[in-house]
Amino acid sequence: MHFLVTGHTGFKGAWLTLMLQERGHDVSGIALDPEPGSLFDRARLSGSMAHDIRCDIRDGETTRAAVRDIAPDVVIHMAAQPLVRASYLQPRWTVETNVMGTMSVLEAIAETSSVAAAVMVTTDKVYRNVDRAAGYVEDDALGGHDPYSASKAMADILVSSWTASFPGCPTAVARAGNVIGGGDVSGDRLMPDLIRAFSAGEPASIRYPDAVRPWQHVLDCLDGYLLLVDALLSGGGQGAWNFGPDPESFRTVADAADLAARAWSEGASWQADRGEHPHEAALLTLDATRARTELGWRDALDFQDAVRWTVDWARHVDAGADARAITVDQIRRHGNMRGVPDRVER
Ligand SMILES: NC(=O)c1ccc[n+]([C@@H]2O[C@H](COP(=O)([O-])OP(=O)(O)OC[C@H]3O[C@@H](n4cnc5c(N)ncnc54)[C@H](O)[C@@H]3O)[C@@H](O)[C@H]2O)c1
């Protein structure tokens, strides 16, 4: 099968590209240039892709032409401005990319008859946050205090309106929680911030240590997206789906930072940055019962393993190991835990 991954030069996109290739699929991508030090570059992904296209998805015409040329069987739309703090600095860029970019991809899919299924990725932050401990379910009200959350809620509503108004390609929305894993180079995210500081031998500086997040390893999240693709291709799967970890993985930022520091080595440490910061939700939880019961999805890695695999990846690469080899090794180990056969040779 031929997959188009938008945002393939980003953290989740690079993992998904390698995961799909491990399962024997062809993968194309459209995105902006990778960030310095990205997994995309470190894993030498460009050369292994059917098409590796640089395209700004805010530009509808160019995006539609790119998707038509690629003519994929399945689209997984992940390209986005995905950071809460950056959305306060660049609200227009965030809304244009996340809302109008999603519109471009929806239009492109409608014009490309080869596409048999589409998964549009939003986030757990689409829910109107009422600081409740019980996880949000798919039918809860959407909202968005910060520009990122609002832009993703808008994109989410746009997808459901589009699929109701223009039925055609089977399409689903995937909402995942705080995804961690090796090779994330974003600024202002916990694991990359910790790992950069640990690697430099400095104490990490952490905002909102008491905030609770649904931590999940990137491989579990992506595994859910691919089960959703299977469901869409088999005639089900439409609508919105949460992919969040079991409730024991709803942990504070401080818990995750403590565990990461212990996993890194003696001497790794962090301190709370109690300065003034823009608003971020204090409590974010997600109820993934629908995905568990209807797709048979569940996390293979618990909170401890998700943090340990992330730190292990970074320690090995920091020590000079090949990023592609480490990533593929983790993909295979995870696949074995989930009963996925090793690489399908073509
Ligand atoms: N990482 C998480 O914890 C998390 C959690 C929930 C949802 N998500 C969602 O998952 C998706 C991927 O997130 P990520 O963590 O890999 O982000 P990332 O920043 O690592 O990657 C973003 C990708 O989008 C591309 N992109 C950005 N603006 C673009 C534009 N205007 N035109 C074309 N491409 C553009 C970038 O080039 C990159 O390939 C996003 O939709 C994000 O909102 C991420």
The ligand as a Tripos MOL2 file, in Angstrom:
@<TRIPOS>MOLECULE
LIG
   44    48     1     0     0
SMALL
NO_CHARGES

@<TRIPOS>ATOM
      1 N1          3.9820   15.2650   19.8220 N.am      1 LIG1
      2 C1          2.8810   15.2600   20.5710 C.2       1 LIG1
      3 O1          2.9280   15.1060   21.8020 O.2       1 LIG1
      4 C2          1.5210   15.3900   19.9380 C.ar      1 LIG1
      5 C3          0.3910   15.1430   20.7310 C.ar      1 LIG1
      6 C4         -0.8670   15.2420   20.1400 C.ar      1 LIG1
      7 C5         -0.9700   15.5760   18.8040 C.ar      1 LIG1
      8 N2          0.1400   15.8270   18.0520 N.ar      1 LIG1
      9 C6         -0.0540   16.1520   16.6300 C.3       1 LIG1
     10 O2          0.7300   15.2470   15.8610 O.3       1 LIG1
     11 C7          1.1880   15.8950   14.6810 C.3       1 LIG1
     12 C8          2.6870   15.7730   14.5380 C.3       1 LIG1
     13 O3          3.3040   16.3690   15.6630 O.3       1 LIG1
     14 P1          4.8870   16.3160   15.8750 P.3       1 LIG1
     15 O4          5.1010   16.2260   17.3220 O.co2     1 LIG1
     16 O5          5.4860   15.2870   15.0030 O.co2     1 LIG1
     17 O6          5.3040   17.7720   15.3530 O.3       1 LIG1
     18 P2          6.6630   18.2670   14.6440 P.3       1 LIG1
     19 O7          6.7620   19.7300   14.9250 O.co2     1 LIG1
     20 O8          7.8040   17.4100   15.0170 O.co2     1 LIG1
     21 O9          6.3550   18.0640   13.0890 O.3       1 LIG1
     22 C9          5.4680   18.9080   12.4100 C.3       1 LIG1
     23 C10         5.5170   18.5860   10.9400 C.3       1 LIG1
     24 O10         4.5840   19.4480   10.2750 O.3       1 LIG1
     25 C11         5.2510   20.0900    9.1960 C.3       1 LIG1
     26 N3          4.6670   21.4150    8.9700 N.ar      1 LIG1
     27 C12         4.5190   22.4320    9.8500 C.ar      1 LIG1
     28 N4          3.9590   23.4920    9.2470 N.ar      1 LIG1
     29 C13         3.7460   23.1490    7.9510 C.ar      1 LIG1
     30 C14         3.2120   23.8020    6.8240 C.ar      1 LIG1
     31 N5          2.7490   25.0570    6.8950 N.pl3     1 LIG1
     32 N6          3.1670   23.1440    5.6400 N.ar      1 LIG1
     33 C15         3.6300   21.8650    5.5440 C.ar      1 LIG1
     34 N7          4.1300   21.1820    6.5910 N.ar      1 LIG1
     35 C16         4.1990   21.8230    7.7710 C.ar      1 LIG1
     36 C17         6.7080   20.1930    9.6240 C.3       1 LIG1
     37 O11         7.5420   20.3930    8.4770 O.3       1 LIG1
     38 C18         6.8780   18.8340   10.2890 C.3       1 LIG1
     39 O12         7.1140   17.8650    9.2920 O.3       1 LIG1
     40 C19         0.6710   17.3300   14.7580 C.3       1 LIG1
     41 O13        -0.5350   17.4160   14.0230 O.3       1 LIG1
     42 C20         0.4270   17.5320   16.2370 C.3       1 LIG1
     43 O14        -0.5300   18.5360   16.4790 O.3       1 LIG1
     44 C21         1.3860   15.7420   18.5920 C.ar      1 LIG1
@<TRIPOS>BOND
     1     1     2 1
     2     2     3 2
     3     2     4 1
     4     4     5 ar
     5     4    44 ar
     6     5     6 ar
     7     6     7 ar
     8     7     8 ar
     9     8     9 1
    10     8    44 ar
    11     9    10 1
    12     9    42 1
    13    10    11 1
    14    11    12 1
    15    11    40 1
    16    12    13 1
    17    13    14 1
    18    14    15 2
    19    14    16 1
    20    14    17 1
    21    17    18 1
    22    18    19 2
    23    18    20 1
    24    18    21 1
    25    21    22 1
    26    22    23 1
    27    23    24 1
    28    23    38 1
    29    24    25 1
    30    25    26 1
    31    25    36 1
    32    26    27 ar
    33    26    35 ar
    34    27    28 ar
    35    28    29 ar
    36    29    30 ar
    37    29    35 ar
    38    30    31 1
    39    30    32 ar
    40    32    33 ar
    41    33    34 ar
    42    34    35 ar
    43    36    37 1
    44    36    38 1
    45    38    39 1
    46    40    41 1
    47    40    42 1
    48    42    43 1
@<TRIPOS>SUBSTRUCTURE
     1 LIG1         1 GROUP 0 **** ****
